[in-house]
Amino acid sequence: MKIWTKIHITDKNKDIETIAKALTNYIYEYGPILDIAKKYNLSATDLKKLDQYTANRIGGLLMLYLAKDNRRINDIINKYNITSRIDNILPEIEGYIQKESK
C-alpha cells in the first residue's frame, strides 16, 4: 500500500541549492507577492518561510528530475493536478537575448 508522505533529503548538492534559490527568487522577486505582502502586512519572517518552502519544493523536484525518477514526478503531478486556482498557463521567461543588429 502506498502512503503519501513528505521526506527531507539530507544529501547536500550545492548546484541544486543554488538553482533552487535562484528559481525561488526568479518566481517571487518582482511578482505579485510584494503587493500581497504589503496588503496583508506579511513580515520578513513570513516571506522567508514562504521562500524556504518554495526553494525546498523546487530542490526536491530537481533531485527527482536529475535522478530521472519519472514515476515519482508523475505521482506528484497526479496528486497536485488541481486547476481550481490556476487559469490558462502563459509560459513566461526572462533573460538576456541576442538582438539582431540592423
C-alpha positions in Angstrom: 0.0 0.0 0.0 1.3 3.4 -1.0 1.3 6.1 1.7 1.8 9.7 0.7 4.4 11.3 2.9 6.9 14.1 2.9 10.6 13.4 3.3 13.5 15.8 3.6 16.6 14.8 1.6 19.7 15.4 3.7 22.2 14.9 0.8 23.7 18.2 0.0 24.1 19.2 -3.6 25.3 22.8 -4.0 24.2 23.0 -7.6 20.6 22.1 -6.7 20.7 24.5 -3.7 22.0 27.3 -6.0 19.4 26.6 -8.7 16.5 26.3 -6.2 17.4 29.6 -4.5 17.7 31.3 -7.9 14.4 29.9 -9.2 12.6 30.9 -6.0 14.0 34.5 -6.3 13.0 34.4 -10.0 9.5 33.4 -9.2 8.9 35.9 -6.4 11.3 38.8 -6.8 9.1 41.2 -8.9 5.8 39.3 -8.9 2.6 40.0 -7.1 4.0 38.6 -3.8 5.3 42.0 -3.0 1.9 43.6 -3.3 0.3 40.7 -1.4 2.9 41.2 1.4 2.1 44.9 1.7 -1.6 44.3 1.5 -1.7 41.7 4.3 1.3 43.0 6.3 3.3 39.9 5.8 6.5 40.1 7.9 10.0 39.4 6.6 9.8 36.2 8.6 6.6 35.2 6.8 8.2 35.9 3.4 11.4 34.0 4.4 9.2 31.0 5.4 7.4 31.1 2.0 10.8 31.4 0.2 12.2 28.5 2.1 9.2 26.3 1.5 9.3 27.1 -2.2 13.1 26.5 -2.5 12.7 23.2 -0.7 10.0 22.0 -3.1 11.9 23.2 -6.2 15.0 21.4 -4.8 13.1 18.2 -4.3 11.8 18.3 -7.9 15.2 19.0 -9.2 16.6 16.0 -7.3 13.8 13.8 -8.8 14.5 15.2 -12.3 18.2 14.6 -12.1 17.7 11.1 -10.8 15.3 10.6 -13.7 12.7 9.4 -11.2 9.7 9.9 -13.6 7.4 7.6 -11.5 7.6 9.9 -8.5 7.4 13.1 -10.7 4.2 11.6 -12.2 2.9 10.8 -8.7 3.3 14.5 -7.8 1.7 15.6 -11.0 -1.3 13.3 -10.5 -1.8 14.3 -6.8 -1.4 18.1 -7.4 -3.2 18.5 -10.8 -5.6 20.9 -9.2 -7.0 23.5 -11.5 -9.3 25.5 -9.2 -6.8 28.3 -8.6 -4.9 28.3 -11.8 -6.3 29.5 -15.1 -4.6 29.2 -18.5 -0.9 28.9 -18.3 1.1 31.6 -20.2 4.7 30.4 -20.1 7.0 33.2 -19.1 10.7 33.5 -19.1 13.2 36.3 -18.9 16.9 36.6 -19.6 19.4 38.0 -22.0 18.5 37.8 -25.7 20.7 38.4 -28.7 19.1 41.3 -30.6 19.6 41.3 -34.4 21.6 44.3 -35.5 20.2 46.1 -38.5 
